[in-house]
Amino acid sequence: MRQYVVDAFTDKPFTGNPAAVCVMESWPPAASMMKLAMENNLSETAFIVREDSGYRLRWFTPGTEVELCGHATLASAFVILNYYAPEQSEIRFNTLSGELTVRQNGDLYEMDFPTYELREIPVTDMMEQAFGVRPSKAVLGLDLICVFDSEEQVRSMQPDQDFLKKLEGRIQNATARGRDTDCVSRSFCPKLFIAEDPVCGSAHCQIADYWSGVLGKTKINAYQASKRGGFLYCELSGNGRISISGKAVLVAVSDIVAELHKAY
């Protein structure tokens, strides 16, 4: 089985968000995919199988299978469109979140994702304990979005992972207005066994949606202010969908010699 390591939401190796992409002929047991994801120890390992209805895509963190992952979808599209179907400029993946379409537009890969209903919730002392800074606002969708007063607060915070686990949401995001982009953010995922996701596409289904409403614009240029950093170009369609675009770069190609269909 061939495995590709792709840095997503960047065009420079060793920045952005790395994902492993495994292209397979058939599905091994989920437990075996989970073990390989733990072995890789990246925020996501993507598994792809060509089926009658197209390509099926599944995502695993080192701790669990997830229903949606942006950067690993971008990395998967990069691999398929460059190495398996270079004659195509569009790919459709069947996933736990339904059908996801990715279109290649020059050096950008444009993903069509769902948005989530967002509701404002009270700011709590627990949020302040978790982030080390008191948010000015909190919004909950699939993930928690805590809004802060400045980009500097988001960049410099050192959250308490144990307190983050006690907060609502799949992922706990910190965001603020950006100096050079519409917004900056960081995404913390202790519930998914990831301290911090370097660049989180699925979180921006909500972060970009929030800032679109605040700023009164449909196009949001976002920067994820992790140590690796990455840019996301988002556009709200107004019908419950969002386009998230980014670049990608290949870092490594390897052969997995362990037989995933074998019980260890």
C-alpha positions in Angstrom: 0.0 0.0 0.0 1.3 3.4 -0.9 1.2 6.3 1.5 1.8 9.9 0.8 2.6 12.7 3.3 1.2 16.0 2.1 1.4 19.4 3.8 -2.0 21.1 3.3 -2.9 24.8 3.3 0.6 25.8 2.3 3.0 25.6 -0.6 6.1 25.3 1.6 7.2 21.9 3.0 7.2 21.5 6.8 4.5 24.2 7.2 0.7 24.0 7.0 -0.9 20.8 8.3 0.6 17.4 7.4 -1.7 14.5 6.5 -0.9 10.9 5.5 -2.9 9.7 2.6 -3.3 5.9 2.0 -4.7 4.7 -1.3 -5.9 1.1 -1.1 -7.7 -1.5 -3.2 -10.0 -2.7 -0.4 -10.9 -1.8 3.2 -8.9 -3.3 6.0 -10.5 -3.5 9.5 -11.0 -0.2 11.2 -8.8 -1.4 14.0 -5.9 -1.7 11.6 -6.4 1.7 10.1 -6.5 3.1 13.7 -3.2 1.4 14.4 -1.6 3.0 11.3 -2.9 6.4 12.3 -1.4 5.9 15.7 1.9 4.8 14.1 1.9 7.9 11.9 1.1 10.1 14.9 -0.1 12.9 12.6 -3.3 14.8 13.3 -5.0 12.8 10.4 -4.4 9.8 8.3 -6.8 9.5 5.3 -7.8 6.2 3.7 -9.1 6.1 0.2 -10.7 3.2 -1.7 -12.1 3.4 -5.3 -15.7 2.0 -5.3 -18.4 1.7 -7.9 -19.9 5.0 -6.8 -16.5 6.8 -6.8 -13.9 7.3 -4.1 -14.7 6.6 -0.5 -12.7 8.6 2.0 -12.3 8.0 5.8 -10.2 10.0 8.3 -8.5 8.8 11.5 -6.8 10.8 14.2 -4.3 8.9 16.5 -7.3 8.4 18.8 -10.5 8.0 16.7 -12.3 8.1 13.4 -13.8 11.5 12.6 -16.7 12.6 10.5 -15.0 15.5 8.8 -11.5 16.7 8.2 -10.6 19.6 5.9 -6.8 19.4 5.6 -6.8 15.6 5.0 -9.5 16.0 2.3 -7.4 18.7 0.6 -4.3 16.3 0.8 -6.4 13.4 -0.5 -7.6 15.4 -3.5 -4.0 16.6 -4.2 -2.9 12.9 -4.3 -5.7 11.6 -6.5 -5.7 14.5 -8.9 -1.9 14.5 -9.3 -1.0 10.8 -9.2 -4.2 8.7 -9.9 -6.4 10.8 -12.1 -4.3 13.7 -13.5 -6.7 14.1 -16.4 -9.4 15.3 -14.0 -9.7 18.7 -12.3 -12.5 17.6 -9.9 -12.9 14.7 -7.5 -15.9 13.6 -5.4 -15.4 11.8 -2.2 -18.1 9.7 -0.3 -17.6 10.3 3.4 -19.4 10.2 6.8 -20.3 13.8 6.1 -21.9 13.0 2.7 -20.5 13.7 -0.7 -17.6 16.2 -0.7 -16.4 17.8 -3.9 -12.9 19.2 -4.5 -12.0 21.2 -7.6 -8.5 22.1 -8.7 -8.2 25.8 -9.6 -4.6 26.5 -10.6 -2.5 25.8 -7.5 -5.5 26.0 -5.2 -7.8 23.0 -4.2 -11.3 24.2 -3.5 -13.4 22.1 -1.2 -17.2 22.3 -0.9 -18.2 21.7 2.8 -21.3 22.0 4.9 -21.7 24.8 7.5 -23.1 24.2 10.9 -25.8 26.0 12.9 -24.1 28.4 15.3 -25.5 29.7 18.6 -24.1 32.1 21.1 -23.5 30.7 24.5 -22.4 32.4 27.8 -18.7 33.0 28.4 -17.7 31.1 31.5 -14.9 31.1 34.1 -14.0 27.6 32.8 -13.3 29.1 29.4 -11.0 31.6 30.9 -9.2 28.9 32.9 -8.8 26.8 29.8 -7.5 29.5 27.5 -5.7 31.6 30.1 -7.5 34.7 28.7 -11.2 35.5 29.1 -13.1 35.4 25.7 -15.3 38.3 24.8 -17.8 36.0 23.1 -18.5 32.3 22.7 -20.3 30.5 19.9 -21.1 26.8 19.6 -21.6 24.6 16.6 -20.0 21.3 16.0 -17.0 23.0 17.7 -16.6 25.7 20.3 -15.5 29.1 19.0 -14.2 31.5 21.6 -13.6 35.1 20.3 -10.9 37.2 21.8 -10.1 40.9 21.6 -6.8 40.7 19.8 -4.6 38.6 17.5 -1.8 38.8 20.0 -4.0 37.0 22.6 -4.6 34.2 20.3 -1.0 33.8 19.2 0.5 33.9 22.6 -2.0 31.8 24.6 -0.9 28.5 26.2 -4.2 26.7 27.0 -4.6 24.1 29.7 -5.5 20.8 27.9 -7.3 19.3 30.9 -9.6 22.3 31.2 -10.2 22.4 27.4 -11.5 18.8 27.6 -14.2 20.1 30.0 -15.5 22.6 27.5 -18.3 22.0 25.0 -17.6 21.1 21.4 -15.5 18.6 19.4 -12.7 21.1 19.0 -12.0 24.2 21.1 -11.1 27.2 18.8 -9.7 30.6 19.7 -10.1 33.3 17.1 -9.8 37.1 16.7 -9.8 39.8 14.0 -6.5 39.6 12.1 -4.1 42.4 11.2 -3.2 41.0 7.7 -6.1 38.6 7.2 -9.8 38.8 8.1 -9.3 36.5 11.1 -6.7 34.5 12.9 -7.4 31.3 14.9 -5.9 28.3 16.7 -7.6 24.9 17.1 -7.1 22.7 20.1 -8.3 19.1 20.0 -7.6 17.3 23.3 -10.8 15.3 22.9 -9.4 13.9 19.6 -6.0 13.2 21.3 -4.4 16.2 19.5 -3.1 19.1 21.6 -3.3 21.5 18.6 -4.3 21.0 15.0 -1.8 23.1 12.9 -4.4 24.1 10.3 -8.0 22.9 10.8 -10.2 23.1 7.7 -13.4 21.7 9.3 -13.2 24.2 12.1 -13.2 27.0 9.5 -16.6 25.8 8.3 -17.7 27.5 11.5 -15.0 30.1 12.1 -15.3 31.6 8.6 -19.1 31.5 8.9 -18.9 33.4 12.2 -16.6 36.1 10.8 -18.7 36.4 7.6 -21.6 37.5 9.7 -19.6 39.8 11.9 -17.8 41.5 8.9 -20.7 41.4 6.5 -18.8 39.8 3.7 -18.9 36.4 2.0 -15.2 36.0 1.3 -13.0 35.4 4.4 -9.2 35.1 4.2 -8.1 33.2 7.3 -4.8 32.5 8.9 -4.2 29.6 11.4 -1.6 31.0 13.8 -0.1 27.7 15.0 3.7 27.2 14.9 3.5 25.8 11.4 0.8 28.2 10.2 -1.4 28.1 7.2 -3.8 30.1 5.0 -7.4 29.3 4.2 -9.5 31.1 1.6 -13.2 30.8 2.5 -16.4 31.8 0.7 -19.9 31.4 2.0 -22.5 30.5 -0.6 -25.6 31.3 1.6 -27.2 27.9 1.2 -25.6 26.1 4.0 -22.3 25.4 2.2 -18.9 26.9 2.3 -16.0 26.8 -0.1 -12.6 26.4 1.6 -9.5 26.6 -0.7 -5.8 26.0 0.0 -2.6 24.9 -1.5 -0.7 21.7 -0.9 2.8 20.3 -1.3 4.1 16.7 -1.3 6.7 15.9 1.4 7.1 12.1 1.2 6.0 8.9 -0.5 6.4 5.5 1.2 5.3 1.9 0.9 3.5 0.4 3.9 4.8 -3.2 4.1 2.8 -4.3 7.1 -0.3 -6.2 6.1 -3.3 -4.2 7.4 -5.7 -7.1 6.8 -3.7 -9.3 9.2 -4.6 -9.4 12.8 -1.7 -8.4 15.1 
